[in-house]
Amino acid sequence: MDYVEIHTAMHQKRDSRDETEQFVLVLHFVLKFSRTSIETNSERSRKAKRQSVISSLFRGLTGSKCQVSPSKQNGSITDDINENKRSNSDAISISSRKTESEKPLTNRGEIFFWRNFGYEQGGRPFLKVSHDANMDDTGHVLTQEWKLGTPRIVLVVMSNVSPLSQWTNTRQIKNFQKGLISATNTTEMWILTNGINVGVTKIIGDAVHEEVNRRNSKSHFQKTHHMDSDHNSKIVVIGVAREDLLNHGDSFDGSSPRLEIENEGNKIEEQKFDLNPDHTHFLIVKDGTINKTGINYFLLRLQHYLASSLDQPRKSASNYRLNHCSLGILEIPVVAVLFQGGTDCARLVLDHLKRHLPLVVMKGSGGLADILGFAYSEINQRPQGIADAEFCENYLKPELSRKISEKFPKLRDNSLSRNIFRDRIMDIIRYAKQVIDNTNWHAQMHKDLYLTLDWNSPHVAMSEVFLKDPSNKFKIDKDFFDEAVLRPQRESFVDLFLNQGFQVHKYLTPKRLILLFKKVRHQEFFQTVCWEGALGYGPVSNIKRNFIETDLNWLIEKTTSMENFVSSQELSLNAMGMYCTDPSAAERKAKVLLTFWATYTNRILLAKTLWKHADQPIHLALVLSMMIERLTLYVTDTSLKVEMEESSREFAEIATSMLDACYIDTPDRAFDVLNEESPGWAYNTAVDIAAEGQNKRFLSHICCQKWLTNEFFGKVKIRELSWGAFTVPTGIKVLLCAFLIFPMYAWTIFQTKECISTEDDKDIIGTC
């Protein structure tokens, strides 16, 4: 299993999948390596927790998979030629120490950037810390004072402080930005960058700026039109910047909590840069080390703290979040993405992998990323991998030296530094191949499934969770289905879970059904249309314990004309396996109730998804068409009413189309469907339901007309007999049969079970 994944940023072949979704799949690598062994603070006295991972979540992005497995070795590599042996070399070790600075973090405030001929109104919080600051204090500021809560995922962007000179494809940069924003909108994610207004950090800042403007415009529109606001995840982009690299670095002296900055441009020759004004928060690090490696030390300790040391319960801005499905308080996925990168990034990447944290390398962005991508691809193509000493010595190392000379001209004449850099790259590849503990398989499958659900990637859940369990021992928990039903745009997961055999009647207890309605009680559609309109309650009334027997049954009766449709006792018995009728009827009833809930909350797409799994799809489609049409009586918004009327017609068309297809293929079965009187529908036939809903299109179908004719005529039919070119008119047959006995036996058919003869079926089909 690999801790490194190579993504080719400059490839020209286009995958069939949308490129925005492709980048989201790249970020799914975070989920793939949701932490392996990490040692927590000695103050907490907890042992390392080994966690397994799922396989790669973005096969469609690269032609070749680059794989690396974790070994247990903890050796170190030779330091750079210009570095002395650091007296604080164990600073690279992530384990927390009592020697950390215990000074309180008082140097903090807000940055106000100059924009549009004035300083912005909202400031960007900043905190100035030393490279060896106490992480507990820093974490307290992040999670408590800045009220960022606990992220579900942390993305660390690694790059050197320079423009992305080799990544010039505008289309790919736009796709990267779209994918990143899509990821932030999908889940609660922190993005850590170097905070400098250059290179990939500026690209990320521009994407955040556009997304903030889009959200503000949409929020203003929704408030103006009195619409429900979207529940988007909060954008958190934290710049971890080195103080001595900033143009205004001297301003962070703590003299004032309000810091006004006007960016004047980067001074690359002087190695002075501006902060990116589109980051939401900043950590200004005062690097006190001689070789300025303290920033890496701080970043590694911050990653470790986020990955393993947050012991607060998860708090989410989303109302749909369920603690039962959470990853646990010690498991925040932390992943790094390498763009370009210089010689100083190699040590950071190596120490990152030593901590068993995953890394995505954007091959094609230049610098170290291209060299790592080349070395990783070459090693991955060898059967023995990094263990092939002859291949490494005779081919790979010389090629790496040549590429290092091309990418970094300063090392061209310095063979010692070049060889040290090359050996560090080899160590990076070696640490990428690390062994993952996979003992707690069942728990890991649950974590993997939740991560895919959180990121809304059902195809990944199918390929990387369910297909990895051919024995079908893995069972879907009720909390997962609850999450899929309640969270928006998770209809594909509902469909996936039902295809995997999830039993809805075991899930839909009376308590859970009431809870589902309570969660949507204050949503605009249910409150105005169902609660206040159909049921007649006031806006301050609440759902009571007897909601199912009283209000829900009354709501169903008003919209479908079916009395006492649901019973709490029946739901409870079915959930416990003590079926009132049989398991299939219990499952059918539960799916119908869940479909009703989706309709009452205007989740039409979810209702369609559940309808696909119904045992009686024609009956259910007719009921949904009638239900939506009757709900339109309580809708005042014109556009919403038009939309609901269209949905009603669509379900009516679905029922008619299914009847037509069944009638053409098997007419007898079509008549059986119309004759069926199920207790689940109050013993109403499909024709009864269509007549109650005044569904003229369904009733005008030839199958319904034939069925009605048979019913009205007492299922008496005139036989069509011909003698050559001569036939007897139907009227004469009727008169003769009325007065004579013998013609009655010759020309009349008294049907009891058969609905129609084969010959007549062919005649009718021929006229269609």
C-alpha positions in Angstrom: 0.0 0.0 0.0 1.3 3.5 -0.9 1.8 6.7 1.0 2.6 8.6 -2.2 0.3 9.1 -5.2 1.5 10.7 -8.4 -1.0 12.9 -10.3 0.1 14.1 -13.7 -0.9 17.7 -13.9 0.2 18.2 -17.5 -1.1 15.2 -19.2 -3.2 15.8 -22.4 -5.5 12.8 -22.3 -8.9 13.6 -21.0 -10.7 11.3 -18.8 -14.4 10.7 -19.3 -15.1 12.0 -15.8 -15.4 15.7 -15.3 -12.1 17.3 -14.4 -13.6 19.0 -11.4 -14.6 15.6 -10.0 -11.1 14.3 -10.9 -9.5 16.7 -8.5 -12.0 15.8 -5.8 -10.9 12.2 -6.4 -7.3 13.3 -6.0 -8.2 14.8 -2.6 -9.9 11.5 -1.8 -6.4 10.3 -1.3 -6.7 11.9 2.1 -9.5 9.5 2.9 -7.5 6.6 1.6 -4.7 7.2 4.1 -6.7 8.3 7.1 -3.8 8.1 9.4 -1.7 5.1 10.3 0.5 4.9 13.4 0.9 8.3 15.1 2.2 8.8 18.6 0.3 11.2 20.8 1.6 13.5 23.5 3.2 11.9 26.5 1.0 14.2 28.6 -2.1 12.3 27.4 -0.4 8.9 27.9 -1.9 7.3 25.0 -0.4 4.7 22.7 -0.1 4.9 19.0 -3.2 3.7 17.1 -2.6 1.7 14.0 -5.3 2.2 11.4 -5.8 0.5 8.0 -6.7 2.3 4.9 -8.7 1.7 1.7 -7.1 1.5 -1.7 -6.7 4.3 -4.1 -9.7 6.6 -4.7 -8.6 8.2 -7.9 -7.7 5.6 -10.5 -9.0 7.6 -13.3 -6.5 10.4 -12.9 -3.2 8.6 -13.8 -2.4 5.9 -16.2 0.0 4.3 -13.7 -0.4 3.8 -10.0 2.5 4.8 -7.9 2.7 2.8 -4.9 4.7 2.9 -1.7 4.5 0.7 1.4 5.5 1.8 5.0 8.4 0.1 6.6 9.2 0.5 10.3 12.7 1.9 9.8 13.4 5.2 11.4 16.8 6.0 9.9 17.8 9.6 9.1 19.5 10.9 6.0 22.6 13.0 5.7 22.1 16.7 6.3 22.5 19.3 3.5 26.1 20.4 2.9 25.3 23.9 4.1 23.6 22.7 7.3 25.4 22.0 10.5 24.3 19.1 12.6 21.5 20.6 14.3 21.6 20.6 18.1 17.9 20.4 18.0 17.8 17.6 15.4 15.2 15.9 17.4 13.0 18.8 16.6 12.0 16.9 13.5 10.6 14.2 15.8 6.9 15.0 16.1 6.5 13.8 19.6 5.6 16.6 21.9 8.1 17.7 24.5 8.1 19.5 27.8 10.8 21.8 26.5 8.4 23.6 24.3 7.8 27.2 24.9 5.3 27.8 27.7 4.9 31.5 27.0 1.3 32.6 26.5 0.4 33.5 22.9 -0.4 37.2 23.3 0.8 38.5 19.9 -2.4 38.2 17.9 -4.9 40.4 16.2 -6.5 41.0 12.8 -5.0 42.0 9.4 -6.9 44.5 7.3 -5.8 44.4 3.6 -6.1 47.5 1.3 -8.7 46.7 -1.3 -10.8 48.8 -3.7 -9.4 52.2 -2.4 -9.8 51.3 1.2 -9.1 48.8 4.0 -11.6 45.9 4.1 -14.2 45.9 6.8 -13.6 42.4 8.0 -10.2 41.5 9.3 -8.2 38.3 8.9 -7.2 36.9 12.3 -3.5 36.3 12.8 -1.3 34.7 15.5 2.4 35.2 15.7 4.2 32.2 17.2 7.8 31.0 17.5 8.8 27.9 15.6 8.9 25.9 18.9 5.6 27.2 20.3 3.4 25.0 22.4 0.9 23.3 20.1 -1.8 23.0 22.8 -1.9 26.8 23.0 -1.8 27.2 19.2 -4.6 24.6 18.9 -6.7 26.4 21.5 -6.5 29.6 19.5 -7.5 27.8 16.3 -10.4 25.8 17.6 -11.7 28.0 20.5 -10.8 31.6 20.0 -11.1 31.6 16.2 -14.0 29.2 16.5 -12.9 27.0 13.7 -14.1 23.8 15.4 -12.6 20.5 14.4 -12.0 19.8 10.7 -12.9 16.6 9.0 -9.9 16.8 6.8 -6.7 18.9 6.6 -5.0 19.6 3.3 -1.4 20.8 3.5 -0.1 22.5 0.4 3.7 22.1 0.0 5.5 24.3 -2.4 8.6 26.5 -2.6 8.2 30.3 -2.5 8.4 31.0 -6.3 6.0 31.3 -9.3 4.8 28.1 -10.9 6.8 28.7 -14.1 6.2 25.2 -15.6 2.5 25.0 -14.8 1.1 27.4 -17.4 -2.0 25.6 -18.7 -4.8 27.9 -17.8 -7.5 25.3 -18.3 -5.8 22.9 -15.9 -5.4 25.7 -13.3 -9.1 26.5 -13.5 -10.0 22.9 -13.1 -7.7 22.7 -10.1 -9.5 25.7 -8.6 -12.9 24.3 -9.3 -12.0 20.9 -7.8 -10.6 22.5 -4.7 -13.7 24.7 -4.1 -15.9 21.7 -4.8 -14.0 19.8 -2.0 -14.4 22.7 0.4 -18.1 22.8 -0.3 -18.4 19.1 0.2 -16.8 18.7 3.6 -15.3 20.8 6.5 -11.7 21.1 5.4 -8.8 23.2 6.5 -6.2 24.2 3.8 -2.8 25.0 5.1 -0.4 27.0 2.7 2.7 29.1 3.1 0.5 32.2 3.0 2.7 33.9 0.4 1.0 35.7 -2.5 2.9 33.8 -5.2 2.7 30.4 -7.0 0.1 27.8 -6.0 -0.8 29.8 -2.9 -2.0 32.7 -5.0 -3.9 30.3 -7.3 -5.7 28.9 -4.2 -6.4 32.4 -2.9 -7.9 33.5 -6.2 -10.2 30.5 -6.1 -11.3 31.3 -2.6 -11.9 34.9 -3.5 -14.3 33.9 -6.4 -16.1 31.4 -4.2 -16.6 34.0 -1.4 -18.0 36.5 -3.9 -20.3 33.8 -5.3 -21.6 32.8 -1.8 -22.2 36.5 -0.9 -24.2 37.1 -4.1 -26.2 34.0 -3.6 -26.9 34.7 0.0 -28.0 38.2 -0.8 -30.4 36.8 -3.5 -31.8 34.3 -1.1 -32.4 36.9 1.6 -34.1 39.2 -0.9 -36.4 36.5 -2.1 -37.0 35.0 1.4 -35.4 31.7 0.4 -33.7 29.1 2.7 -30.0 29.7 2.7 -27.6 27.0 1.7 -25.6 25.1 4.3 -22.1 25.4 2.9 -19.1 24.3 4.8 -17.0 27.2 6.1 -14.0 28.0 4.0 -10.8 27.8 6.2 -7.5 28.7 4.5 -4.7 29.2 6.9 -1.4 30.7 5.8 1.6 29.5 7.8 4.1 32.1 6.8 7.7 32.7 7.9 8.1 36.2 9.3 11.4 37.1 7.7 10.0 36.4 4.2 7.3 39.0 4.5 7.4 42.6 3.3 5.6 43.7 6.4 7.2 41.2 8.8 8.3 44.0 11.1 4.7 45.0 11.6 3.9 41.8 13.6 5.5 43.2 16.7 2.4 43.1 18.9 2.1 46.9 19.2 -1.5 46.9 17.9 -4.1 44.2 17.5 -5.2 45.9 14.2 -2.7 45.6 11.4 -3.3 47.4 8.2 -1.4 46.1 5.2 -1.2 47.4 1.6 0.4 44.9 -0.7 3.0 46.5 -3.0 4.2 43.5 -4.8 6.7 40.7 -4.3 10.5 41.4 -4.3 11.8 38.0 -5.5 15.4 39.2 -5.7 15.3 40.3 -2.0 13.2 37.3 -1.0 10.5 39.5 0.4 6.9 38.7 -0.4 3.3 39.8 0.3 0.7 37.9 2.2 -2.1 36.6 0.2 -5.2 38.7 1.1 -7.7 35.9 0.4 -6.6 33.6 3.2 -9.0 33.5 6.1 -6.4 33.1 8.9 -2.7 33.5 9.3 0.0 31.9 11.5 3.1 34.1 11.4 6.1 32.0 12.5 9.2 33.5 13.9 11.9 31.1 12.8 14.8 31.2 15.3 16.9 28.5 13.7 20.1 29.3 11.9 19.2 27.6 8.7 15.6 28.7 8.8 14.3 25.1 9.1 12.1 25.9 12.1 9.1 26.6 9.9 9.2 23.0 8.8 9.4 21.9 12.4 6.4 24.0 13.3 4.4 22.8 10.3 5.1 19.1 11.1 4.1 19.5 14.7 1.0 21.3 13.7 0.1 18.4 11.4 0.7 15.9 14.2 -1.4 17.9 16.6 -4.3 18.1 14.1 -4.0 14.4 13.2 -3.9 13.0 16.7 -4.1 15.5 19.5 -7.5 17.1 19.2 -9.5 15.6 22.0 -12.6 17.7 21.7 -15.8 16.2 20.4 -16.4 16.9 16.8 -18.5 19.9 16.2 -20.0 20.5 12.8 -21.7 23.4 11.2 -23.9 21.0 9.4 -27.2 20.0 11.0 -27.0 16.6 9.3 -23.9 15.4 11.0 -24.3 12.3 13.2 -21.8 11.5 15.8 -22.4 7.8 15.2 -20.8 8.1 11.8 -17.9 10.3 12.8 -14.3 9.1 12.5 -13.6 9.5 16.1 -11.9 12.2 18.1 -8.3 11.0 17.3 -8.7 10.7 13.6 -8.5 13.8 11.4 -7.1 12.9 8.0 -4.1 15.0 7.1 -2.7 14.9 3.6 -0.1 16.9 1.8 -0.1 18.0 -1.9 3.3 18.8 -3.4 3.4 21.5 -6.1 6.8 22.2 -7.7 9.0 22.3 -4.6 12.6 23.2 -4.1 15.5 21.5 -2.4 14.2 22.7 1.0 10.9 20.9 0.4 12.7 17.5 0.3 13.3 17.3 4.0 9.8 18.4 4.8 8.3 15.7 2.5 10.6 13.1 4.0 9.6 14.0 7.6 6.0 14.1 6.5 6.2 10.5 5.2 8.0 9.3 8.3 5.0 10.3 10.3 3.0 7.9 8.1 1.0 10.7 6.5 0.0 10.5 2.8 1.3 12.7 0.0 0.0 13.6 -3.4 2.6 14.7 -5.9 1.5 16.9 -8.8 3.8 15.7 -11.5 4.2 18.3 -14.2 4.2 21.3 -11.8 8.0 21.4 -11.9 10.8 21.1 -9.5 10.9 18.4 -6.9 7.4 17.2 -7.8 8.6 16.2 -11.3 11.7 14.4 -10.0 9.7 12.5 -7.4 7.1 11.6 -10.0 9.8 10.2 -12.3 11.5 8.2 -9.6 8.3 6.9 -8.2 7.1 5.8 -11.7 10.4 4.0 -12.5 10.4 2.2 -9.1 6.8 1.2 -9.5 7.5 -0.5 -12.8 10.1 -2.7 -11.4 9.0 -6.1 -9.9 11.4 -5.8 -7.0 10.8 -2.0 -6.6 13.3 -0.2 -4.4 15.0 -3.5 -3.5 16.4 -3.8 -7.0 19.9 -2.5 -6.1 21.4 -2.9 -9.5 18.6 -0.9 -11.2 18.9 1.8 -8.6 22.6 2.2 -8.8 23.2 1.8 -12.5 20.1 3.6 -13.9 17.9 5.4 -11.4 20.5 7.4 -9.4 22.4 8.6 -12.5 19.1 9.7 -14.1 18.1 11.4 -10.9 21.4 13.3 -10.8 20.9 14.4 -14.4 17.3 15.6 -13.7 18.5 17.4 -10.5 21.1 19.3 -12.6 18.4 20.3 -15.1 15.8 21.4 -12.5 18.3 23.0 -10.0 21.2 24.6 -11.9 22.8 25.7 -8.6 23.5 22.0 -7.8 25.0 21.3 -11.2 28.6 22.0 -10.1 28.2 20.8 -6.5 28.3 17.1 -6.7 28.2 16.6 -3.0 25.0 18.6 -2.5 23.5 17.0 -5.5 24.2 13.5 -4.3 22.8 14.3 -0.8 19.6 15.7 -2.5 19.4 12.6 -4.7 19.8 10.2 -1.7 17.0 12.1 0.1 14.7 11.6 -2.9 15.5 7.8 -2.7 14.7 7.9 1.0 11.3 9.6 0.2 10.5 6.7 -2.2 11.6 4.2 0.3 9.4 5.6 3.1 6.5 5.7 0.7 6.5 1.9 0.8 5.3 1.3 4.3 3.4 -1.6 5.7 -0.1 -0.9 6.9 -1.8 -2.7 9.6 -5.2 -4.1 8.4 -6.2 -6.1 11.5 -9.4 -4.2 12.4 -11.0 -4.7 9.0 -14.6 -4.2 9.9 -14.0 -0.9 11.8 -11.9 0.4 8.9 -14.6 -0.4 6.4 -17.1 1.7 8.4 -14.6 4.6 8.4 -14.0 4.3 4.7 -17.6 4.2 3.9 -18.3 7.2 6.0 -15.5 9.1 4.3 -16.9 8.4 0.9 -20.4 9.4 2.1 -19.0 12.6 3.5 -17.3 13.4 0.1 -20.4 12.2 -1.8 -18.6 9.7 -4.0 -20.8 6.7 -4.4 -18.7 5.2 -7.2 -15.7 5.2 -4.8 -17.8 3.5 -2.1 -18.8 0.8 -4.5 -15.4 0.1 -6.0 -13.3 0.5 -2.8 -15.7 -0.7 -0.1 -18.4 -3.0 -1.2 -16.4 -4.7 -4.0 -13.6 -5.3 -1.6 -16.1 -7.5 0.4 -17.0 -10.4 -1.9 -18.3 -12.4 1.1 -20.9 -9.7 1.9 -20.0 -9.8 5.5 -20.0 -6.0 5.8 -23.4 -4.7 6.8 -24.6 -1.1 6.4 -25.4 0.6 9.7 -28.7 2.4 10.1 -26.7 5.6 10.9 -25.1 5.5 7.5 -28.5 5.3 5.8 -29.8 8.0 8.1 -26.9 10.2 7.0 -27.6 9.4 3.3 -31.3 10.2 3.6 -30.9 13.5 5.5 -27.9 15.0 3.8 -28.6 16.8 0.5 -27.5 15.3 -2.8 -26.9 11.9 -1.3 -29.6 10.1 -3.4 -26.9 8.0 -5.1 -25.9 6.6 -1.8 -29.5 5.8 -0.9 -29.7 3.9 -4.2 -26.4 2.2 -3.5 -27.4 1.1 0.0 -30.8 -0.3 -1.2 -29.0 -2.2 -4.0 -26.7 -3.7 -1.3 -29.8 -5.1 0.5 -30.4 -2.6 3.2 -33.7 -3.3 4.9 -35.7 -0.1 5.3 -38.3 -1.7 7.6 -35.6 -2.5 10.2 -34.5 1.1 10.0 -37.9 2.9 10.0 -39.0 2.7 13.6 -41.7 5.0 14.9 -39.1 7.0 16.8 -36.9 7.4 13.8 -39.9 8.4 11.6 -40.8 11.1 14.0 -37.2 12.2 14.2 -37.1 12.5 10.4 -40.0 14.8 10.4 -38.6 16.8 13.3 -35.4 17.4 11.4 -37.4 19.0 8.5 -40.0 20.7 10.7 -38.5 24.2 10.2 -37.6 23.8 6.6 -39.6 26.3 4.5 -41.5 23.8 2.3 -42.6 21.4 5.0 -43.5 24.2 7.4 -45.5 26.4 5.0 -47.1 23.7 2.7 -47.6 20.7 5.0 -47.4 21.9 8.6 -49.3 25.2 8.3 -51.1 24.7 5.0 -52.4 21.1 5.0 -52.4 20.4 8.8 -53.3 24.0 9.8 -50.8 24.3 12.6 -49.2 27.6 13.6 -45.5 28.3 13.1 -44.6 27.8 16.8 -46.4 24.4 17.1 -44.1 21.4 17.6 -44.4 17.7 16.6 -45.8 15.7 19.4 -45.4 12.1 20.4 -48.6 10.9 18.8 -47.7 12.6 15.5 -47.9 9.3 13.5 -51.4 8.3 14.5 -52.9 11.8 14.3 -51.0 14.3 12.1 -49.2 12.0 9.7 -52.3 9.9 9.0 -54.3 13.0 8.5 -51.7 14.5 6.1 -51.7 11.2 4.1 -55.5 11.1 4.0 -55.7 14.7 2.8 -53.2 14.0 0.0 -54.1 10.4 -1.0 -57.6 9.8 0.5 -56.3 6.7 2.3 -57.3 6.5 5.9 -55.2 5.2 8.8 -52.4 4.4 6.4 -49.6 4.0 9.1 -49.6 2.6 12.6 -46.8 3.0 15.1 -47.4 -0.5 16.5 -47.1 -2.0 13.1 -43.8 -0.2 12.4 -42.4 -1.3 15.8 -43.4 -5.0 15.3 -41.9 -5.0 11.8 -38.6 -3.4 13.0 -38.3 -6.2 15.6 -39.0 -8.9 13.1 -42.5 -9.7 14.5 -44.3 -9.1 11.2 -48.0 -8.4 11.1 -48.2 -9.9 7.6 -44.9 -10.9 6.0 -41.4 -9.4 5.6 -42.0 -8.3 2.0 -45.1 -6.4 2.9 -43.3 -4.7 5.8 -40.4 -3.7 3.5 -42.9 -2.4 0.9 -44.7 -0.3 3.5 -41.5 1.2 4.9 -40.2 2.2 1.5 -43.6 3.8 0.7 -43.5 5.8 4.0 -40.0 7.0 3.3 -41.0 8.0 -0.2 -43.9 10.0 1.3 -41.5 11.7 3.7 -39.3 12.7 0.7 -42.3 14.1 -1.1 -43.6 16.1 1.9 -40.1 17.7 2.1 -40.0 18.4 -1.6 -37.1 16.0 -2.1 -38.4 14.8 -5.5 -35.1 13.3 -6.6 -35.0 11.2 -3.4 -38.6 10.2 -4.0 -37.7 9.0 -7.5 -34.7 7.1 -6.1 -36.9 5.3 -3.6 -39.6 4.7 -6.2 -37.1 2.7 -8.3 -37.0 0.2 -5.5 -40.7 -0.1 -5.0 -42.5 -3.5 -5.4 -45.6 -1.8 -6.9 -44.1 1.1 -8.9 -47.3 1.9 -10.9 -49.4 2.2 -7.7 -46.7 4.3 -6.0 -46.2 6.6 -9.0 -50.0 7.3 -9.2 -50.1 8.0 -5.5 -47.1 10.4 -5.7 -48.6 12.2 -8.7 -51.9 12.7 -6.7 -50.0 13.7 -3.6 -47.9 16.4 -5.3 -50.9 17.7 -7.1 -52.9 18.1 -3.9 -50.0 19.7 -2.2 -49.9 22.5 -4.8 -53.2 23.8 -3.4 -51.2 25.0 -0.4 -48.3 26.6 -2.4 -48.3 30.3 -2.9 -45.1 30.7 -4.8 -45.8 30.6 -8.5 -42.5 29.1 -9.6 -42.7 26.4 -7.0 -46.2 25.6 -8.0 -45.2 25.2 -11.6 -42.3 23.0 -10.6 -44.6 20.8 -8.5 -47.2 20.5 -11.2 -44.4 19.4 -13.6 -43.3 16.7 -11.0 -46.9 15.5 -10.7 -47.2 15.2 -14.5 -43.9 13.4 -14.6 -45.0 10.7 -12.1 -48.3 10.3 -14.0 -46.3 9.8 -17.2 -44.0 7.3 -15.4 -47.0 5.2 -14.3 -48.6 5.4 -17.8 -45.3 4.5 -19.5 -44.8 1.5 -17.3 -48.3 0.3 -17.9 -47.8 0.7 -21.6 -44.6 -1.2 -21.6 -46.1 -4.0 -19.5 -49.2 -4.2 -21.8 -47.1 -4.4 -25.0 -44.8 -7.1 -23.6 -47.2 -9.2 -21.4 -50.9 -8.1 -21.6 -52.1 -10.6 -19.1 -49.6 -9.2 -16.5 -50.8 -5.7 -17.2 -54.4 -6.7 -16.4 -53.2 -8.5 -13.3 -51.6 -5.2 -12.2 -54.8 -3.3 -12.7 -56.8 -6.1 -10.9 -54.5 -6.2 -7.9 -56.1 -5.0 -4.7 -53.2 -4.6 -2.2 -53.9 -4.0 1.5 -50.9 -1.6 1.4 -53.1 0.7 -0.7 -56.3 0.3 1.3 -57.4 -2.4 -1.2 -57.5 0.2 -4.0 -56.6 -0.9 -7.5 -54.4 1.2 -9.7 -57.5 2.3 -11.6 -59.1 3.4 -8.3 -56.0 5.4 -7.4 -55.9 7.0 -10.9 -59.6 7.8 -10.7 -59.2 9.4 -7.2 -56.4 11.5 -8.5 -58.2 12.3 -11.8 -55.3 11.0 -13.8 -57.0 11.2 -17.2 -53.8 10.2 -19.1 -53.5 6.9 -17.2 -57.2 6.1 -17.4 -57.3 6.8 -21.2 -54.7 4.1 -21.8 -56.0 1.2 -23.9 -55.3 -1.3 -21.2 -57.3 0.7 -18.6 -60.1 1.2 -21.1 -60.2 -2.5 -21.9 -60.2 -3.3 -18.2 -63.0 -0.9 -17.5 -65.0 -2.3 -20.4 -64.7 -5.8 -19.0 -65.7 -4.6 -15.6 -68.8 -2.7 -16.9 -69.9 -5.6 -19.1 -69.5 -8.2 -16.3 -66.5 -9.6 -18.2 -68.8 -10.8 -21.0 -67.2 -10.7 -24.4 -68.5 -11.2 -28.0 -66.4 -13.8 -29.8 -65.2 -12.8 -33.3 -65.8 -15.7 -35.7 -65.7 -15.5 -39.5 -66.6 -17.9 -42.3 -64.4 -16.8 -45.1 -65.5 -13.5 -46.4 -68.7 -13.5 -44.5 -69.1 -12.2 -40.9 -72.1 -11.5 -38.7 -72.4 -7.9 -37.4 -71.9 -7.5 -33.6 -75.3 -6.0 -33.2 -77.1 -9.0 -34.7 -75.0 -11.3 -32.5 -76.1 -9.5 -29.4 -79.8 -9.7 -30.4 -79.6 -13.4 -31.3 -77.8 -14.2 -28.0 -80.5 -12.3 -26.1 -83.4 -14.4 -27.5 -81.8 -17.7 -28.4 -79.7 -20.1 -26.4 -77.5 -21.7 -29.0 -76.0 -18.5 -30.4 -75.1 -17.5 -26.8 -72.7 -20.5 -26.6 -71.3 -19.8 -30.0 -70.7 -16.1 -29.9 -70.4 -15.2 -26.2 -67.4 -15.7 -23.8 -68.0 -15.5 -20.1 -64.6 -14.7 -18.6 -63.8 -15.3 -15.0 -60.0 -15.5 -14.6 -58.7 -14.7 -18.1 -58.9 -11.1 -18.9 -58.5 -11.3 -22.6 -58.0 -13.9 -25.3 -54.7 -14.2 -27.2 -56.3 -13.4 -30.5 -57.8 -10.2 -29.3 -54.5 -9.2 -27.6 -52.8 -9.4 -31.0 -55.6 -7.4 -32.6 -55.3 -4.6 -30.0 -51.5 -4.5 -30.1 -51.7 -4.3 -33.8 -53.8 -1.2 -33.6 -51.5 0.5 -31.1 
